[in-house]
Amino acid sequence: MQKEQYKEHPLQLFGYCPRCGSNHFAENDFKSKKCGNCGFVLYFNPIAATVAVIMNEKNELLVARRAKEPAKGTLDLPGGFTDSFETAEEGVAREVAEETGLTVIDTRYLFSLPNKYIYSGFEEHTLDLFFLCRVNSQAIKANDDVEELHWVALDSVVPEEFGLQSIRKGIERLKTIYKTI
């Protein structure tokens, strides 16, 4: 991705070195800043996030309604940020359990999409990893940051009803590839 695609690069928000506090913190290259005082280099890389694609025997997709910002009230798929020292597979299983009460018994990586996610007023760049998840039960319960859960036939899912850009794109992609996975 080229630098010209951004009006303001996220690194411009960092004016001081996070190691020594110096204001001699300048652009090193497109993806990093370097401190002229202590030599520390800060890279701005995407944060790993997971997305669960859970289908039932009727070819219906488990869809969530977001209970919190960003995109509160819009549709979403279960998932979230991976924790430190956790694999993406462990992260997606944890998020599914937290948000739905379901236990993931098998995961299969599908694809990834870049995303921007506003958290505490800061634009986080994420890399959303989509997984097809097989679960042990169909008894669902909305928990954590999910307002409600419901099953929707994949062919009737409307991508525009999903609040996050990567999820909309992911739904579009799922609708074209699901018959082959």
Backbone hydrogen bonds, N-H to C=O, Kabsch-Sander energy under -0.5 kcal/mol:
donor,donor_aa,acceptor,acceptor_aa,energy
5,Q,2,Q,-1.5
6,Y,3,K,-1.9
12,Q,9,H,-2.2
13,L,10,P,-1.7
14,F,11,L,-1.7
15,G,13,L,-0.8
17,C,22,S,-2.6
21,G,17,C,-1.7
25,F,15,G,-0.5
25,F,23,N,-1.0
26,A,24,H,-0.7
26,A,34,K,-2.4
28,N,29,D,-0.5
28,N,32,S,-2.5
29,D,32,S,-1.6
32,S,29,D,-1.3
33,K,42,L,-2.0
34,K,26,A,-3.1
35,C,40,F,-2.8
36,G,24,H,-4.0
39,G,35,C,-1.3
42,L,33,K,-2.8
43,Y,41,V,-0.6
44,F,31,K,-2.4
45,N,43,Y,-0.9
47,I,125,H,-2.7
49,A,127,L,-2.1
50,T,80,G,-3.2
51,V,129,L,-2.4
52,A,78,P,-3.3
53,V,51,V,-0.5
53,V,131,F,-3.3
54,I,52,A,-0.7
55,M,53,V,-0.6
56,N,60,E,-2.0
59,N,56,N,-1.8
61,L,152,V,-3.6
62,L,54,I,-2.5
63,V,61,L,-0.6
63,V,150,H,-3.0
64,A,76,D,-2.9
65,R,148,E,-2.3
66,R,74,T,-2.8
67,A,145,D,-2.4
68,K,145,D,-0.6
73,G,66,R,-2.7
74,T,71,A,-2.0
75,L,161,E,-2.4
76,D,64,A,-2.4
80,G,50,T,-1.1
82,T,48,A,-2.1
86,E,83,D,-1.4
91,G,87,T,-2.5
92,V,88,A,-2.6
93,A,89,E,-1.9
94,R,90,E,-2.5
95,E,91,G,-2.6
96,V,92,V,-2.3
97,A,93,A,-2.2
98,E,94,R,-2.7
99,E,95,E,-2.6
100,T,96,V,-2.6
101,G,96,V,-0.7
101,G,97,A,-1.3
102,L,96,V,-0.7
104,V,102,L,-0.5
105,I,134,R,-3.0
106,D,134,R,-1.4
108,R,132,L,-1.8
110,L,130,F,-3.0
111,F,130,F,-0.9
113,L,128,D,-2.1
115,N,126,T,-2.2
117,Y,124,E,-3.0
119,Y,117,Y,-0.6
119,Y,122,F,-2.9
122,F,119,Y,-1.9
124,E,117,Y,-3.1
124,E,122,F,-1.0
126,T,115,N,-2.6
126,T,124,E,-0.6
127,L,47,I,-2.6
128,D,113,L,-2.8
128,D,126,T,-0.5
129,L,49,A,-3.1
129,L,127,L,-0.6
130,F,111,F,-3.1
130,F,128,D,-0.6
131,F,51,V,-2.8
132,L,108,R,-3.1
133,C,53,V,-2.6
133,C,131,F,-0.6
134,R,106,D,-2.9
136,N,103,T,-1.9
140,I,138,Q,-0.9
141,K,100,T,-2.4
143,N,99,E,-2.0
146,V,143,N,-2.0
147,E,65,R,-3.2
148,E,65,R,-0.8
150,H,63,V,-2.3
152,V,61,L,-2.2
154,L,59,N,-1.8
156,S,153,A,-2.0
157,V,153,A,-0.5
157,V,154,L,-1.1
161,E,158,V,-2.0
162,F,159,P,-1.9
163,G,75,L,-1.7
168,R,164,L,-2.2
169,K,165,Q,-2.4
170,G,166,S,-2.5
171,I,167,I,-2.8
172,E,168,R,-2.2
173,R,169,K,-2.3
174,L,170,G,-2.9
175,K,171,I,-2.4
176,T,172,E,-0.9
176,T,173,R,-0.6
177,I,173,R,-1.9
178,Y,174,L,-2.7
180,T,177,I,-2.3
181,I,177,I,-0.6
181,I,178,Y,-1.3
